[in-house]
Amino acid sequence: MSMRFPALLLLTLATAHPAHAFNAVSASVGTGAFSTPVDQSYRLGLRWDWWDGGRPLPVTDWVYDAHWELGVGRLEGEETVDDEDDLTEVGLSAVLRLRPQPRTTGFLEAGLGGHLLSDTQIADRDLATGFQFSPIMGTGLRFGGQRQYELGLRYRRISNAIIKESDDGLDITLLRFVYHYR
């Protein structure tokens, strides 16, 4: 499956959904981690806040926000001569973000999502099912005059959570850039 169809699907969803819902776009590039056979990983995403403004955590100087992320990605397997070891994924994730008070630029985040894969095999990894879970952990900084830019580092584990054997899973490290347009 080429990257064209999922990218067009994401664009269609972005334009079909009410404009006030999405408030940021993201682009990520990464590679496999912990001996995962992925040379390159590319991902485009849309984000919309579900809780914004920073709700305080009891007995701490930290606040939290939460948002949804809809994304499409491409994983390129190691040492491929053709596209047979590559796969495309589409997913929706809920992300919780923590940051210290007062409103600082740094943050920590964690999330969980569900993803559909175009294939269940990449390089020597058998993912067993086309549906996968993806826990997320990350950190980053927001910057710019209106804090409209974001640069972050994110770790993702793609796994079927032993729904079906085998569950080789994939570990991906991503560098992310996000533009908040509202």
Backbone torsions as a table, in degrees:
resi	resn	phi	psi	omega
1	MET	NA	129.2	179.2
2	SER	-78.6	168.0	179.9
3	MET	-74.5	-14.2	-175.4
4	ARG	-61.4	-48.2	-176.6
5	PHE	-61.5	-53.4	179.1
6	PRO	-62.2	-35.4	178.5
7	ALA	-65.7	-41.0	176.5
8	LEU	-66.2	-37.6	177.1
9	LEU	-62.2	-45.5	178.7
10	LEU	-62.4	-42.9	178.2
11	LEU	-63.3	-41.4	178.6
12	THR	-63.2	-44.6	178.3
13	LEU	-62.8	-39.1	-179.5
14	ALA	-64.8	-36.9	-177.3
15	THR	-88.3	-23.8	-178.9
16	ALA	-82.8	-30.2	-179.2
17	HIS	-75.6	148.3	178.2
18	PRO	-53.0	135.5	-173.9
19	ALA	-58.5	-29.9	-177.6
20	HIS	-71.8	-15.0	-175.2
21	ALA	-74.5	-47.4	-177.9
22	PHE	-85.6	135.1	-179.3
23	ASN	-127.6	4.1	178.5
24	ALA	-159.5	154.2	173.0
25	VAL	-123.8	150.4	-179.0
26	SER	-135.6	154.2	173.3
27	ALA	-136.6	134.2	-178.1
28	SER	-132.3	148.3	173.3
29	VAL	-137.1	141.4	-177.4
30	GLY	-162.1	-167.5	-178.5
31	THR	-150.2	169.1	178.1
32	GLY	-67.8	150.0	178.0
33	ALA	-124.0	157.8	176.5
34	PHE	52.8	50.6	177.9
35	SER	63.9	22.0	173.2
36	THR	-71.0	130.8	-175.9
37	PRO	-79.5	57.2	177.6
38	VAL	-122.2	117.2	178.5
39	ASP	-75.5	-45.6	-177.1
40	GLN	-137.8	146.3	173.9
41	SER	-135.5	129.9	178.6
42	TYR	-124.7	142.0	-178.8
43	ARG	-149.6	136.7	173.9
44	LEU	-117.7	143.6	-177.2
45	GLY	-148.5	162.2	173.3
46	LEU	-121.4	145.7	-177.2
47	ARG	-131.4	143.4	170.3
48	TRP	-141.1	138.3	-177.4
49	ASP	-73.5	142.9	174.7
50	TRP	-113.5	-36.3	166.6
51	TRP	-129.6	126.2	179.5
52	ASP	-132.4	162.6	176.4
53	GLY	98.5	-8.7	176.4
54	GLY	80.7	98.1	174.5
55	ARG	-90.6	133.0	-176.5
56	PRO	-70.9	143.2	171.3
57	LEU	-88.7	135.7	-178.2
58	PRO	-58.4	139.5	174.1
59	VAL	57.8	30.8	176.6
60	THR	-142.1	170.7	173.7
61	ASP	-100.1	22.3	-178.0
62	TRP	-107.1	152.8	173.8
63	VAL	-127.9	162.4	178.6
64	TYR	-130.6	151.5	172.4
65	ASP	-128.6	163.7	175.9
66	ALA	-142.2	147.4	179.0
67	HIS	-151.8	163.6	174.6
68	TRP	-100.6	146.4	173.5
69	GLU	-129.7	127.8	174.7
70	LEU	-111.6	125.8	-175.8
71	GLY	-144.6	162.3	174.3
72	VAL	-131.0	136.7	-176.9
73	GLY	-139.6	162.6	178.5
74	ARG	-128.2	128.1	176.8
75	LEU	-113.9	124.6	179.5
76	GLU	-105.4	119.4	-179.0
77	GLY	-70.3	156.9	179.2
78	GLU	-65.1	148.1	171.6
79	GLU	48.6	46.4	179.4
80	THR	-95.4	140.8	175.3
81	VAL	-92.4	-27.9	179.0
82	ASP	-135.1	-168.1	-177.3
83	ASP	-86.0	5.5	-175.0
84	GLU	-65.2	-25.9	179.5
85	ASP	-97.8	11.5	178.2
86	ASP	-101.8	155.8	174.9
87	LEU	-145.3	156.3	178.6
88	THR	-112.2	142.9	178.5
89	GLU	-133.3	145.5	176.3
90	VAL	-126.3	132.5	-176.1
91	GLY	-149.9	161.6	175.4
92	LEU	-127.2	128.7	-177.8
93	SER	-130.3	146.2	170.4
94	ALA	-101.6	129.7	-175.3
95	VAL	-125.7	131.8	175.2
96	LEU	-106.2	129.9	-176.6
97	ARG	-119.4	132.4	177.6
98	LEU	-113.3	141.6	175.7
99	ARG	-150.2	147.2	179.5
100	PRO	-72.8	154.4	174.5
101	GLN	-89.7	156.2	-12.4
102	PRO	-66.3	175.5	-174.7
103	ARG	-49.3	102.3	-179.4
104	THR	-105.2	176.1	-178.6
105	THR	-88.3	-22.3	-176.8
106	GLY	-85.9	154.8	178.3
107	PHE	-154.2	159.9	169.6
108	LEU	-120.1	148.1	-180.0
109	GLU	-145.4	154.7	175.8
110	ALA	-147.6	150.0	-179.2
111	GLY	-162.1	178.0	178.3
112	LEU	-147.3	137.3	-179.8
113	GLY	-140.8	168.7	172.9
114	GLY	-114.3	140.1	-174.8
115	HIS	-135.9	143.3	173.4
116	LEU	-106.0	132.7	-177.9
117	LEU	-108.0	147.9	177.8
118	SER	-77.6	-15.8	-178.6
119	ASP	-152.5	159.6	178.3
120	THR	-106.0	7.4	-178.6
121	GLN	-130.6	133.9	171.0
122	ILE	-142.7	122.7	-174.5
123	ALA	50.2	-123.5	-177.5
124	ASP	-95.6	10.3	-177.1
125	ARG	-98.4	130.4	175.2
126	ASP	-103.5	113.4	-177.5
127	LEU	-91.0	-8.5	171.4
128	ALA	69.4	-39.6	-177.7
129	THR	-132.0	155.2	177.3
130	GLY	-79.4	-14.6	174.9
131	PHE	-102.0	132.3	-178.7
132	GLN	-135.2	151.6	170.3
133	PHE	-93.7	156.9	179.3
134	SER	-145.7	94.4	171.4
135	PRO	-70.4	147.9	-175.6
136	ILE	-127.7	139.6	169.2
137	MET	-136.6	138.7	-178.7
138	GLY	-161.8	173.7	175.9
139	THR	-147.6	159.0	179.9
140	GLY	-176.8	-175.9	-179.7
141	LEU	-132.7	141.6	169.4
142	ARG	-104.8	141.6	-177.6
143	PHE	-151.2	177.3	-176.6
144	GLY	104.6	162.2	-178.4
145	GLY	-55.7	-37.8	178.4
146	GLN	-108.0	14.7	-174.8
147	ARG	55.2	40.4	-175.8
148	GLN	-87.9	-10.0	179.7
149	TYR	-110.6	151.9	179.8
150	GLU	-143.8	136.3	175.4
151	LEU	-127.4	128.9	-175.7
152	GLY	-147.7	165.8	175.6
153	LEU	-120.6	131.3	-174.0
154	ARG	-135.1	140.3	173.6
155	TYR	-109.9	133.9	177.0
156	ARG	-128.2	137.6	172.4
157	ARG	-111.8	125.2	177.3
158	ILE	-106.6	118.3	-172.6
159	SER	-153.4	151.6	176.2
160	ASN	-91.1	7.6	177.7
161	ALA	55.8	35.7	178.4
162	ILE	59.1	33.2	171.7
163	ILE	-62.8	-37.1	-180.0
164	LYS	-146.6	142.3	175.6
165	GLU	-78.0	144.8	-5.4
166	SER	-89.4	161.9	-179.3
167	ASP	-128.0	70.0	-179.5
168	ASP	-65.8	-36.3	178.0
169	GLY	66.3	168.8	178.6
170	LEU	-135.8	142.1	175.2
171	ASP	-115.2	124.7	-175.1
172	ILE	-127.1	135.2	172.4
173	THR	-110.2	130.0	-174.6
174	LEU	-126.5	139.6	168.2
175	LEU	-98.6	125.7	-172.9
176	ARG	-117.9	142.3	169.6
177	PHE	-123.2	131.9	-178.5
178	VAL	-127.5	138.2	174.1
179	TYR	-115.9	118.6	176.9
180	HIS	-92.6	113.3	-176.4
181	TYR	-97.2	-1.7	167.6
182	ARG	-149.1	NA	NA
